[in-house]
């Protein structure tokens, strides 16, 4: 699975959009980008994933560049409850029967939403 | 719909003992994965199960083992505990195998003295 690079920490004002970047320059054609977050003392929470098109759900939007070497997770109106560590994960699809749920977590970005 | 349930939530053991952790997946979910989280190593994959079969295993010693039952519930066992096994052990379930959309429990925090 491709390695990802994320800034260790970011701040965001409450009510503003939080834009979390992720670099995955070695991503291959069949690998998806997943985002999870982990609020202190809780298990990780799935946010969103995408292959090459931009994706949006009730939690966030995922913007993937055309060359797929980087992506941005957007929380449109950050609240204090969005303070968490955000993980960007690149994961291969099912190839040659090698299906797996394995996720390789990096160190993530600690997003601190300020009042 | 109930989430992933892990028991016990907290436990303290001494070196050399063994421990069993339990995970009940979301109803209808057939795949269960286990992860270890420590301050030094972060989140690391332990193993995953689907249809009572271990499908993948992380880079952990043989002291770490697990199993899945016919009702999809899973247990993991750590034998001959070491101080370094102190960690948050997280279980995650998914509806299908081979999906990256996992639902995590709140974990079992193990302290080894």
gemmi code that builds the backbone of each chain (N, CA, C; Angstrom):
import gemmi

chains = {
    "A": [
        ("UNK", (0.840, -1.187, 0.000), (0.000, 0.000, 0.000), (0.881, 1.245, 0.000)),
        ("UNK", (0.404, 2.305, -0.683), (1.182, 3.521, -0.805), (1.317, 4.206, 0.539)),
        ("UNK", (2.437, 4.905, 0.711), (2.662, 5.664, 1.938), (1.995, 7.026, 1.803)),
        ("UNK", (1.505, 7.549, 2.908), (0.881, 8.867, 2.917), (1.670, 9.804, 3.810)),
        ("UNK", (1.589, 11.094, 3.507), (2.242, 12.122, 4.308), (1.215, 13.171, 4.680)),
        ("UNK", (1.115, 13.438, 5.978), (0.175, 14.423, 6.485), (0.890, 15.359, 7.458)),
        ("UNK", (0.437, 16.621, 7.535), (1.035, 17.506, 8.547), (0.681, 16.986, 9.935)),
        ("UNK", (1.577, 17.120, 10.897), (1.293, 16.565, 12.219), (0.149, 17.255, 12.947)),
        ("UNK", (-0.047, 18.546, 12.697), (-1.111, 19.247, 13.403), (-1.615, 20.427, 12.585)),
        ("UNK", (-2.872, 20.803, 12.856), (-3.490, 21.957, 12.221), (-4.492, 22.556, 13.201)),
        ("UNK", (-4.695, 23.858, 13.068), (-5.728, 24.531, 13.835), (-6.816, 25.024, 12.889)),
        ("UNK", (-8.011, 25.148, 13.420), (-9.122, 25.661, 12.634), (-10.078, 26.375, 13.589)),
        ("UNK", (-10.620, 27.492, 13.149), (-11.593, 28.204, 13.962), (-12.958, 27.549, 13.832)),
        ("UNK", (-13.665, 27.497, 14.931), (-15.003, 26.904, 14.930), (-15.892, 27.620, 13.922)),
        ("UNK", (-16.633, 26.829, 13.139), (-17.526, 27.400, 12.138), (-16.889, 27.577, 10.773)),
        ("UNK", (-15.560, 27.523, 10.729), (-14.871, 27.647, 9.460), (-14.638, 26.270, 8.867)),
        ("UNK", (-14.288, 26.271, 7.570), (-13.973, 25.003, 6.913), (-12.574, 24.539, 7.322)),
        ("UNK", (-12.463, 23.254, 7.585), (-11.151, 22.658, 7.871), (-10.723, 21.881, 6.633)),
        ("UNK", (-9.534, 22.203, 6.146), (-9.008, 21.544, 4.956), (-7.759, 20.761, 5.344)),
        ("UNK", (-7.866, 19.462, 5.325), (-6.756, 18.612, 5.754), (-6.099, 17.971, 4.532)),
        ("UNK", (-4.832, 18.278, 4.305), (-4.148, 17.738, 3.119), (-3.496, 16.387, 3.371)),
        ("UNK", (-3.304, 15.670, 2.289), (-2.613, 14.380, 2.357), (-1.875, 14.164, 1.033)),
        ("UNK", (-0.613, 13.819, 1.141), (0.153, 13.465, -0.051), (0.313, 11.965, -0.149)),
        ("UNK", (0.074, 11.453, -1.335), (0.233, 10.006, -1.597), (0.780, 9.864, -3.004)),
        ("UNK", (1.992, 10.335, -3.191), (2.565, 10.453, -4.539), (2.842, 9.103, -5.194)),
        ("UNK", (2.917, 8.030, -4.407), (3.207, 6.712, -4.993), (1.951, 5.865, -5.173)),
        ("UNK", (0.818, 6.488, -5.100), (-0.447, 5.755, -5.223), (-0.538, 5.102, -6.603)),
        ("UNK", (-1.082, 3.903, -6.641), (-1.235, 3.228, -7.919), (-2.703, 3.263, -8.349)),
        ("UNK", (-2.926, 2.858, -9.586), (-4.211, 3.084, -10.210), (-5.417, 2.475, -9.524)),
        ("UNK", (-5.222, 1.371, -8.820), (-6.369, 0.706, -8.205), (-6.462, 0.966, -6.708)),
        ("UNK", (-5.693, 1.893, -6.206), (-5.697, 2.175, -4.772), (-6.653, 3.321, -4.439)),
        ("UNK", (-7.409, 3.120, -3.379), (-8.367, 4.086, -2.900), (-7.746, 4.938, -1.796)),
        ("UNK", (-8.306, 6.126, -1.621), (-7.929, 6.989, -0.504), (-9.055, 6.942, 0.527)),
        ("UNK", (-8.708, 6.585, 1.750), (-9.664, 6.527, 2.852), (-9.283, 7.566, 3.908)),
        ("UNK", (-10.298, 8.101, 4.552), (-10.076, 8.980, 5.690), (-10.837, 8.442, 6.893)),
        ("UNK", (-10.114, 8.405, 7.997), (-10.686, 8.051, 9.293), (-10.305, 9.146, 10.281)),
        ("UNK", (-11.023, 9.225, 11.368), (-10.608, 10.113, 12.444), (-10.757, 9.380, 13.770)),
        ("UNK", (-9.980, 9.841, 14.750), (-10.032, 9.238, 16.059), (-10.103, 10.359, 17.096)),
        ("UNK", (-11.244, 10.425, 17.716), (-11.440, 11.358, 18.823), (-10.829, 10.716, 20.062)),
        ("UNK", (-10.272, 11.537, 20.910), (-9.527, 11.050, 22.067), (-10.288, 9.966, 22.823)),
        ("UNK", (-9.581, 8.853, 23.056), (-10.103, 7.736, 23.856), (-11.239, 6.975, 23.177)),
        ("UNK", (-11.426, 7.192, 21.896), (-12.433, 6.420, 21.171), (-11.767, 5.634, 20.043)),
        ("UNK", (-12.503, 4.696, 19.466), (-11.995, 3.984, 18.307), (-12.072, 4.861, 17.065)),
        ("UNK", (-11.267, 4.570, 16.065), (-11.333, 5.340, 14.818), (-12.716, 5.276, 14.183)),
        ("UNK", (-13.037, 6.333, 13.468), (-14.340, 6.445, 12.813), (-14.126, 6.671, 11.329)),
        ("UNK", (-14.763, 5.869, 10.514), (-14.695, 6.036, 9.064), (-15.363, 7.356, 8.673)),
        ("UNK", (-14.724, 8.094, 7.756), (-15.305, 9.350, 7.279), (-15.760, 9.222, 5.837)),
        ("UNK", (-14.837, 8.895, 4.950), (-15.139, 8.933, 3.526), (-14.019, 8.223, 2.771)),
        ("UNK", (-14.287, 7.809, 1.551), (-13.220, 7.285, 0.713), (-13.522, 7.585, -0.748)),
        ("UNK", (-12.489, 7.511, -1.593), (-12.666, 7.773, -3.011), (-11.549, 7.170, -3.829)),
        ("UNK", (-11.794, 7.058, -5.125), (-10.787, 6.513, -6.033), (-10.169, 7.627, -6.865)),
        ("UNK", (-10.992, 8.347, -7.623), (-10.453, 9.453, -8.416), (-11.423, 10.612, -8.525)),
        ("UNK", (-12.696, 10.357, -8.323), (-13.667, 11.440, -8.360), (-13.828, 12.041, -6.972)),
        ("UNK", (-14.220, 13.296, -6.945), (-14.496, 13.926, -5.664), (-15.723, 13.269, -5.049)),
        ("UNK", (-15.720, 13.153, -3.734), (-16.809, 12.509, -3.026), (-17.298, 13.414, -1.912)),
        ("UNK", (-18.578, 13.313, -1.620), (-19.174, 14.086, -0.525), (-20.169, 13.205, 0.204)),
        ("UNK", (-20.163, 13.299, 1.513), (-21.215, 12.678, 2.300), (-21.626, 13.639, 3.410)),
        ("UNK", (-22.395, 13.150, 4.354), (-22.920, 14.047, 5.386), (-21.843, 14.557, 6.314)),
        ("UNK", (-20.705, 13.925, 6.331), (-19.641, 14.345, 7.233), (-18.637, 15.275, 6.576)),
        ("UNK", (-18.277, 14.975, 5.329), (-17.147, 15.681, 4.748), (-17.159, 15.558, 3.230)),
        ("UNK", (-16.215, 16.296, 2.623), (-15.948, 16.158, 1.186), (-14.508, 15.730, 1.000)),
        ("UNK", (-14.282, 14.953, -0.043), (-12.942, 14.489, -0.378), (-12.620, 14.970, -1.780)),
        ("UNK", (-11.552, 15.740, -1.881), (-11.104, 16.240, -3.163), (-9.800, 15.543, -3.510)),
        ("UNK", (-9.772, 14.836, -4.624), (-8.574, 14.126, -5.072), (-8.071, 14.821, -6.324)),
        ("UNK", (-6.786, 15.138, -6.359), (-6.235, 15.821, -7.525), (-6.299, 14.913, -8.757)),
        ("UNK", (-6.207, 15.538, -9.916), (-6.356, 14.782, -11.153), (-5.279, 13.705, -11.305)),
        ("UNK", (-4.065, 14.000, -10.854), (-2.997, 12.998, -10.936), (-3.037, 12.014, -9.760)),
        ("UNK", (-3.969, 12.229, -8.862), (-4.220, 11.363, -7.685), (-3.055, 11.328, -6.710)),
        ("UNK", (-2.138, 12.231, -6.797), (-0.984, 12.192, -5.901), (-1.250, 12.908, -4.589)),
        ("UNK", (-2.353, 13.578, -4.481), (-2.693, 14.202, -3.206), (-4.203, 14.348, -3.099)),
        ("UNK", (-4.641, 14.566, -1.883), (-6.072, 14.753, -1.656), (-6.261, 15.696, -0.482)),
        ("UNK", (-7.487, 16.210, -0.361), (-7.840, 17.098, 0.736), (-9.180, 16.676, 1.304)),
        ("UNK", (-9.214, 16.514, 2.592), (-10.473, 16.268, 3.292), (-11.002, 17.612, 3.767)),
        ("UNK", (-12.248, 17.883, 3.470), (-12.849, 19.163, 3.866), (-13.998, 18.916, 4.820)),
        ("UNK", (-13.889, 19.503, 6.008), (-15.004, 19.553, 6.946), (-15.610, 20.945, 6.787)),
        ("UNK", (-16.795, 21.068, 6.236), (-17.277, 22.386, 5.809), (-17.498, 23.399, 6.932)),
        ("UNK", (-17.957, 22.944, 8.062), (-18.210, 23.853, 9.185), (-17.724, 23.160, 10.462)),
        ("UNK", (-16.460, 23.334, 10.761), (-15.865, 22.606, 11.877), (-16.478, 23.015, 13.213)),
        ("UNK", (-16.691, 22.029, 14.062), (-17.157, 22.284, 15.428), (-16.115, 21.747, 16.401)),
        ("UNK", (-16.293, 22.091, 17.669), (-15.342, 21.620, 18.676), (-15.277, 20.097, 18.699)),
        ("UNK", (-16.398, 19.453, 18.381), (-16.432, 17.997, 18.401), (-15.652, 17.364, 17.259)),
        ("UNK", (-15.212, 18.180, 16.314), (-14.376, 17.664, 15.227), (-12.896, 17.607, 15.606)),
        ("UNK", (-12.547, 18.069, 16.796), (-11.163, 17.966, 17.258), (-10.807, 16.489, 17.391)),
        ("UNK", (-9.807, 16.060, 16.640), (-9.462, 14.639, 16.554), (-8.177, 14.476, 15.753)),
        ("UNK", (-7.665, 13.262, 15.730), (-6.576, 12.912, 14.822), (-7.206, 12.349, 13.555)),
        ("UNK", (-6.831, 12.904, 12.417), (-7.374, 12.498, 11.129), (-6.319, 11.702, 10.365)),
        ("UNK", (-6.717, 10.513, 9.935), (-5.806, 9.619, 9.231), (-6.201, 9.506, 7.759)),
        ("UNK", (-5.222, 9.695, 6.917), (-5.378, 9.470, 5.485), (-4.723, 8.126, 5.166)),
        ("UNK", (-5.446, 7.234, 4.546), (-4.950, 5.873, 4.297), (-5.167, 5.535, 2.836)),
        ("UNK", (-4.130, 4.988, 2.224), (-4.270, 4.515, 0.853), (-4.345, 2.999, 0.894)),
        ("UNK", (-5.331, 2.467, 0.241), (-5.604, 1.043, 0.345), (-5.942, 0.473, -1.015)),
        ("UNK", (-5.334, -0.652, -1.320), (-5.593, -1.286, -2.596), (-6.970, -1.924, -2.629)),
        ("UNK", (-7.486, -2.051, -3.827), (-8.733, -2.771, -3.991), (-8.464, -4.260, -3.991)),
        ("UNK", (-9.456, -5.049, -4.276), (-9.287, -6.492, -4.281), (-8.566, -6.913, -5.552)),
        ("UNK", (-7.380, -7.429, -5.405), (-6.589, -7.842, -6.546), (-6.287, -9.327, -6.465)),
        ("UNK", (-6.488, -10.002, -7.521), (-6.082, -11.403, -7.613), (-6.575, -12.211, -6.408)),
        ("UNK", (-7.762, -11.876, -5.932), (-8.317, -12.603, -4.802), (-7.723, -12.209, -3.474)),
        ("UNK", (-6.882, -11.186, -3.456), (-6.225, -10.811, -2.199), (-7.024, -9.822, -1.390)),
        ("UNK", (-8.269, -10.124, -1.168), (-9.113, -9.207, -0.422), (-8.625, -9.097, 1.007)),
        ("UNK", (-8.758, -7.925, 1.579), (-8.371, -7.709, 2.959), (-9.058, -6.472, 3.486)),
        ("UNK", (-9.291, -6.459, 4.788), (-9.778, -5.268, 5.461), (-8.635, -4.510, 6.132)),
        ("UNK", (-7.410, -4.966, 5.916), (-6.269, -4.367, 6.597), (-6.096, -2.915, 6.209)),
        ("UNK", (-5.946, -2.065, 7.214), (-5.648, -0.656, 7.012), (-4.298, -0.362, 7.641)),
        ("UNK", (-3.480, 0.405, 6.945), (-2.190, 0.829, 7.487), (-2.318, 2.289, 7.891)),
        ("UNK", (-2.330, 2.509, 9.193), (-2.481, 3.859, 9.730), (-1.110, 4.508, 9.878)),
        ("UNK", (-1.007, 5.757, 9.444), (0.188, 6.546, 9.722), (0.007, 7.282, 11.030)),
        ("UNK", (0.666, 8.425, 11.135), (0.589, 9.202, 12.378), (-0.531, 10.233, 12.359)),
        ("UNK", (-1.084, 10.515, 11.168), (-2.245, 11.389, 11.095), (-1.978, 12.850, 11.373)),
        ("UNK", (-3.048, 13.635, 11.290), (-3.020, 15.069, 11.592), (-3.918, 15.338, 12.782)),
        ("UNK", (-3.371, 15.960, 13.800), (-4.192, 16.379, 14.932), (-4.839, 17.715, 14.588)),
        ("UNK", (-6.140, 17.682, 14.372), (-6.897, 18.904, 14.096), (-7.453, 19.439, 15.405)),
        ("UNK", (-7.083, 20.667, 15.719), (-7.605, 21.324, 16.915), (-8.544, 22.434, 16.470)),
        ("UNK", (-9.814, 22.276, 16.782), (-10.801, 23.301, 16.450), (-10.891, 24.264, 17.630)),
        ("UNK", (-10.640, 25.526, 17.356), (-10.586, 26.549, 18.404), (-11.899, 27.320, 18.473)),
        ("UNK", (-12.380, 27.599, 19.685), (-13.640, 28.363, 19.808), (-13.465, 29.808, 19.397)),
    ],
    "B": [
        ("UNK", (-29.266, 0.640, 16.049), (-28.428, -0.528, 15.798), (-27.199, -0.429, 16.691)),
        ("UNK", (-26.936, -1.463, 17.459), (-25.809, -1.427, 18.380), (-24.510, -1.426, 17.596)),
        ("UNK", (-23.499, -0.749, 18.163), (-22.199, -0.714, 17.521), (-21.375, -1.926, 17.897)),
        ("UNK", (-20.086, -1.834, 17.641), (-19.164, -2.899, 18.001), (-18.927, -2.846, 19.511)),
        ("UNK", (-19.087, -3.967, 20.145), (-18.948, -4.036, 21.599), (-17.713, -4.824, 21.979)),
        ("UNK", (-16.875, -4.208, 22.788), (-15.668, -4.882, 23.239), (-15.694, -5.012, 24.754)),
        ("UNK", (-15.311, -6.187, 25.225), (-15.208, -6.415, 26.667), (-13.935, -7.178, 26.979)),
        ("UNK", (-13.340, -6.927, 28.166), (-13.666, -5.822, 29.056), (-13.129, -4.496, 28.516)),
        ("UNK", (-13.549, -3.405, 29.038), (-13.055, -2.107, 28.582), (-11.682, -1.805, 29.176)),
        ("UNK", (-11.481, -2.216, 30.401), (-10.210, -1.975, 31.066), (-9.801, -3.233, 31.832)),
        ("UNK", (-8.525, -3.526, 31.796), (-8.032, -4.636, 32.607), (-6.559, -4.454, 32.901)),
        ("UNK", (-6.176, -4.996, 34.037), (-4.795, -4.937, 34.494), (-4.319, -6.360, 34.721)),
        ("UNK", (-3.175, -6.678, 34.145), (-2.576, -7.997, 34.298), (-1.116, -7.831, 34.694)),
        ("UNK", (-0.515, -8.919, 35.107), (0.916, -8.895, 35.423), (1.678, -9.695, 34.369)),
        ("UNK", (2.951, -9.418, 34.277), (3.790, -10.116, 33.305), (3.669, -11.624, 33.457)),
        ("UNK", (3.623, -12.308, 32.324), (3.535, -13.747, 32.341), (2.120, -14.294, 32.288)),
        ("UNK", (1.156, -13.466, 32.664), (-0.237, -13.920, 32.591), (-0.711, -13.923, 31.146)),
        ("UNK", (-1.920, -14.419, 30.952), (-2.518, -14.370, 29.635), (-3.858, -13.630, 29.738)),
        ("UNK", (-4.323, -13.140, 28.599), (-5.554, -12.352, 28.591), (-6.379, -12.705, 27.359)),
        ("UNK", (-7.686, -12.674, 27.529), (-8.617, -12.882, 26.412), (-9.529, -11.685, 26.303)),
        ("UNK", (-9.607, -11.130, 25.116), (-10.459, -9.972, 24.844), (-11.567, -10.404, 23.891)),
        ("UNK", (-12.736, -9.833, 24.090), (-13.894, -10.238, 23.309), (-14.422, -9.092, 22.467)),
        ("UNK", (-14.976, -9.449, 21.314), (-15.531, -8.449, 20.399), (-16.821, -8.979, 19.792)),
        ("UNK", (-17.879, -8.197, 19.933), (-19.146, -8.521, 19.274), (-19.354, -7.523, 18.153)),
        ("UNK", (-19.376, -7.978, 16.907), (-19.506, -7.046, 15.781), (-20.925, -6.512, 15.661)),
        ("UNK", (-21.080, -5.539, 14.812), (-22.409, -5.029, 14.491), (-23.225, -6.173, 13.888)),
        ("UNK", (-24.489, -6.217, 14.238), (-25.340, -7.290, 13.755), (-25.315, -7.349, 12.228)),
        ("UNK", (-25.058, -8.541, 11.711), (-25.006, -8.712, 10.264), (-23.613, -8.589, 9.684)),
        ("UNK", (-22.693, -8.030, 10.425), (-21.308, -7.912, 9.957), (-20.603, -9.250, 10.147)),
        ("UNK", (-19.894, -9.656, 9.115), (-19.279, -10.970, 9.162), (-17.768, -10.939, 9.239)),
        ("UNK", (-17.194, -9.756, 9.105), (-15.741, -9.644, 9.135), (-15.317, -8.881, 10.379)),
        ("UNK", (-14.294, -9.379, 11.038), (-13.766, -8.736, 12.245), (-12.256, -8.594, 12.116)),
        ("UNK", (-11.769, -7.408, 12.459), (-10.327, -7.150, 12.454), (-9.918, -6.663, 13.838)),
        ("UNK", (-8.665, -6.876, 14.160), (-8.121, -6.423, 15.443), (-6.903, -5.540, 15.196)),
        ("UNK", (-6.790, -4.488, 16.008), (-5.672, -3.559, 15.927), (-5.156, -3.285, 17.327)),
        ("UNK", (-3.861, -3.033, 17.396), (-3.221, -2.616, 18.644), (-2.799, -1.162, 18.511)),
        ("UNK", (-3.074, -0.354, 19.527), (-2.653, 1.037, 19.504), (-1.806, 1.356, 20.715)),
        ("UNK", (-0.599, 1.811, 20.468), (0.303, 2.253, 21.523), (0.824, 3.636, 21.181)),
        ("UNK", (1.263, 4.408, 22.192), (1.800, 5.734, 21.904), (3.022, 5.694, 20.984)),
        ("UNK", (3.827, 4.655, 21.100), (5.048, 4.599, 20.314), (4.861, 4.101, 18.894)),
        ("UNK", (4.013, 3.124, 18.712), (3.840, 2.483, 17.400), (2.553, 2.887, 16.687)),
        ("UNK", (1.675, 3.575, 17.362), (0.417, 3.963, 16.735), (-0.500, 2.767, 16.552)),
        ("UNK", (-1.343, 2.863, 15.536), (-2.311, 1.805, 15.256), (-1.674, 0.766, 14.354)),
        ("UNK", (-1.667, -0.478, 14.816), (-1.069, -1.546, 14.031), (-2.040, -2.701, 13.874)),
        ("UNK", (-2.098, -3.234, 12.688), (-2.988, -4.338, 12.357), (-2.499, -5.629, 12.991)),
        ("UNK", (-3.419, -6.326, 13.637), (-3.087, -7.613, 14.247), (-3.517, -8.779, 13.363)),
        ("UNK", (-4.809, -8.910, 13.147), (-5.335, -9.950, 12.272), (-6.778, -9.645, 11.910)),
        ("UNK", (-7.263, -10.404, 10.925), (-8.642, -10.247, 10.508), (-9.260, -11.615, 10.241)),
        ("UNK", (-10.562, -11.666, 10.466), (-11.304, -12.908, 10.317), (-12.537, -12.690, 9.467)),
        ("UNK", (-12.845, -13.703, 8.710), (-14.077, -13.724, 7.930), (-14.521, -15.165, 7.833)),
        ("UNK", (-15.795, -15.407, 8.097), (-16.331, -16.774, 8.065), (-15.479, -17.738, 8.886)),
        ("UNK", (-15.142, -17.309, 10.085), (-14.430, -18.132, 11.075), (-13.009, -18.480, 10.665)),
        ("UNK", (-12.488, -17.855, 9.625), (-11.148, -18.155, 9.140), (-10.281, -16.906, 9.231)),
        ("UNK", (-9.078, -17.075, 9.720), (-8.145, -15.957, 9.726), (-7.683, -15.705, 8.295)),
        ("UNK", (-7.869, -14.497, 7.830), (-7.581, -14.176, 6.431), (-6.261, -13.435, 6.278)),
        ("UNK", (-5.820, -12.795, 7.330), (-4.614, -11.991, 7.221), (-4.073, -11.786, 8.633)),
        ("UNK", (-2.772, -11.700, 8.751), (-2.162, -11.531, 10.069), (-1.059, -10.489, 9.972)),
        ("UNK", (-0.977, -9.646, 10.972), (0.053, -8.628, 11.024), (1.351, -9.190, 11.581)),
        ("UNK", (2.321, -8.317, 11.749), (3.645, -8.721, 12.178), (3.750, -8.726, 13.703)),
        ("UNK", (3.105, -9.661, 14.308), (3.124, -9.821, 15.755), (3.568, -11.245, 16.091)),
        ("UNK", (4.175, -11.409, 17.273), (4.625, -12.766, 17.650), (3.465, -13.721, 17.861)),
        ("UNK", (3.802, -14.997, 17.902), (2.792, -16.034, 18.023), (2.010, -15.988, 19.324)),
        ("UNK", (2.479, -15.189, 20.290), (1.730, -15.045, 21.546), (0.368, -14.399, 21.320)),
        ("UNK", (0.239, -13.737, 20.209), (-1.025, -13.090, 19.864), (-1.816, -14.034, 18.964)),
        ("UNK", (-3.002, -14.351, 19.368), (-3.838, -15.243, 18.565), (-5.283, -14.790, 18.650)),
        ("UNK", (-6.080, -15.342, 17.784), (-7.479, -14.969, 17.789), (-8.319, -16.059, 17.174)),
        ("UNK", (-9.616, -15.825, 17.217), (-10.532, -16.734, 16.556), (-11.855, -16.029, 16.349)),
        ("UNK", (-12.629, -16.596, 15.455), (-13.967, -16.062, 15.201), (-14.958, -17.213, 15.284)),
        ("UNK", (-16.088, -16.945, 15.872), (-17.111, -17.968, 16.063), (-18.149, -17.888, 14.954)),
        ("UNK", (-19.012, -18.872, 14.937), (-20.001, -18.949, 13.856), (-20.978, -17.780, 13.878)),
        ("UNK", (-21.128, -17.128, 15.017), (-22.020, -15.960, 15.086), (-21.263, -14.666, 14.807)),
        ("UNK", (-20.050, -14.784, 14.313), (-19.157, -13.679, 13.934), (-18.469, -13.004, 15.110)),
        ("UNK", (-18.846, -13.331, 16.309), (-18.123, -12.788, 17.470), (-16.679, -13.263, 17.425)),
        ("UNK", (-15.807, -12.449, 17.967), (-14.381, -12.792, 17.902), (-13.720, -12.604, 19.255)),
        ("UNK", (-12.682, -13.351, 19.467), (-11.838, -13.193, 20.649), (-10.392, -13.126, 20.207)),
        ("UNK", (-9.596, -12.387, 20.978), (-8.159, -12.447, 20.786), (-7.515, -12.771, 22.122)),
        ("UNK", (-6.423, -13.455, 22.040), (-5.721, -13.911, 23.231), (-4.258, -13.494, 23.143)),
        ("UNK", (-3.748, -13.037, 24.258), (-2.311, -12.763, 24.343), (-1.763, -13.588, 25.502)),
        ("UNK", (-0.821, -14.440, 25.212), (-0.239, -15.281, 26.260), (1.096, -14.702, 26.710)),
        ("UNK", (1.531, -15.138, 27.872), (2.828, -14.726, 28.419), (3.029, -13.222, 28.255)),
        ("UNK", (2.175, -12.476, 28.887), (2.160, -11.022, 28.711), (3.497, -10.381, 29.050)),
        ("UNK", (3.850, -9.379, 28.255), (5.046, -8.566, 28.485), (4.598, -7.131, 28.729)),
        ("UNK", (5.503, -6.348, 29.347), (5.161, -4.958, 29.623), (4.767, -4.217, 28.358)),
        ("UNK", (5.429, -4.552, 27.255), (5.171, -3.877, 25.991), (3.828, -4.194, 25.368)),
        ("UNK", (3.123, -5.137, 25.948), (1.784, -5.461, 25.432), (0.731, -4.492, 25.964)),
        ("UNK", (1.125, -3.625, 26.875), (0.188, -2.615, 27.365), (-0.237, -1.745, 26.192)),
        ("UNK", (-1.525, -1.675, 25.958), (-2.017, -0.991, 24.755), (-3.531, -0.925, 24.782)),
        ("UNK", (-4.051, -0.183, 23.817), (-5.487, -0.192, 23.540), (-5.698, -1.182, 22.393)),
        ("UNK", (-6.513, -2.173, 22.618), (-6.795, -3.171, 21.594), (-8.173, -2.874, 21.007)),
        ("UNK", (-8.174, -2.638, 19.715), (-9.383, -2.216, 19.014), (-9.873, -3.299, 18.086)),
        ("UNK", (-11.149, -3.498, 18.110), (-11.806, -4.440, 17.213), (-12.637, -3.636, 16.223)),
        ("UNK", (-12.674, -4.087, 15.003), (-13.473, -3.420, 13.978), (-14.251, -4.462, 13.194)),
        ("UNK", (-15.459, -4.127, 12.830), (-16.238, -5.055, 12.012), (-16.637, -4.384, 10.710)),
        ("UNK", (-16.930, -5.213, 9.733), (-17.408, -4.692, 8.455), (-18.420, -5.660, 7.884)),
        ("UNK", (-19.276, -5.117, 7.052), (-20.356, -5.927, 6.475), (-19.786, -7.009, 5.560)),
        ("UNK", (-18.811, -6.605, 4.770), (-18.209, -7.534, 3.825), (-16.721, -7.628, 4.083)),
        ("UNK", (-16.117, -8.619, 3.556), (-14.677, -8.753, 3.621), (-14.072, -8.118, 2.386)),
        ("UNK", (-12.964, -7.419, 2.579), (-12.338, -6.774, 1.447), (-12.788, -5.330, 1.263)),
        ("UNK", (-13.488, -4.807, 2.229), (-13.862, -3.400, 2.199), (-13.007, -2.624, 3.182)),
        ("UNK", (-12.748, -1.374, 2.899), (-11.968, -0.568, 3.831), (-12.829, 0.215, 4.787)),
        ("UNK", (-14.128, 0.010, 4.738), (-15.038, 0.754, 5.598), (-15.283, -0.075, 6.852)),
        ("UNK", (-14.531, 0.247, 7.878), (-14.583, -0.501, 9.121), (-15.284, 0.304, 10.207)),
        ("UNK", (-15.942, -0.407, 11.096), (-16.607, 0.207, 12.242), (-15.891, -0.288, 13.488)),
        ("UNK", (-15.279, 0.642, 14.202), (-14.463, 0.284, 15.350), (-15.250, 0.358, 16.653)),
        ("UNK", (-14.872, -0.525, 17.578), (-15.351, -0.419, 18.939), (-14.513, 0.587, 19.703)),
        ("UNK", (-14.813, 0.743, 20.977), (-14.089, 1.717, 21.791), (-12.817, 1.134, 22.392)),
        ("UNK", (-12.630, -0.158, 22.232), (-11.362, -0.754, 22.629), (-11.344, -1.332, 24.021)),
        ("UNK", (-10.357, -2.182, 24.217), (-10.050, -2.741, 25.541), (-8.664, -2.241, 25.913)),
        ("UNK", (-8.592, -1.520, 27.034), (-7.291, -0.978, 27.437), (-6.634, -1.935, 28.411)),
        ("UNK", (-5.531, -2.501, 27.976), (-4.783, -3.480, 28.768), (-3.549, -2.823, 29.364)),
        ("UNK", (-3.393, -2.981, 30.647), (-2.186, -2.531, 31.334), (-1.487, -3.750, 31.905)),
        ("UNK", (-0.225, -3.907, 31.566), (0.567, -5.026, 32.076), (1.589, -4.479, 33.065)),
        ("UNK", (1.537, -4.989, 34.288), (2.449, -4.525, 35.342), (3.556, -5.549, 35.604)),
    ],
}
model = gemmi.Model(1)
for chain_id, residues in chains.items():
    chain = gemmi.Chain(chain_id)
    for i, (resn, *xyz) in enumerate(residues, 1):
        res = gemmi.Residue()
        res.name, res.seqid = resn, gemmi.SeqId(i, " ")
        for name, pos in zip(("N", "CA", "C"), xyz):
            atom = gemmi.Atom()
            atom.name, atom.element = name, gemmi.Element(name[0])
            atom.pos, atom.b_iso = gemmi.Position(*pos), 0.0
            res.add_atom(atom)
        chain.add_residue(res)
    model.add_chain(chain)
structure = gemmi.Structure()
structure.add_model(model)
structure.setup_entities()
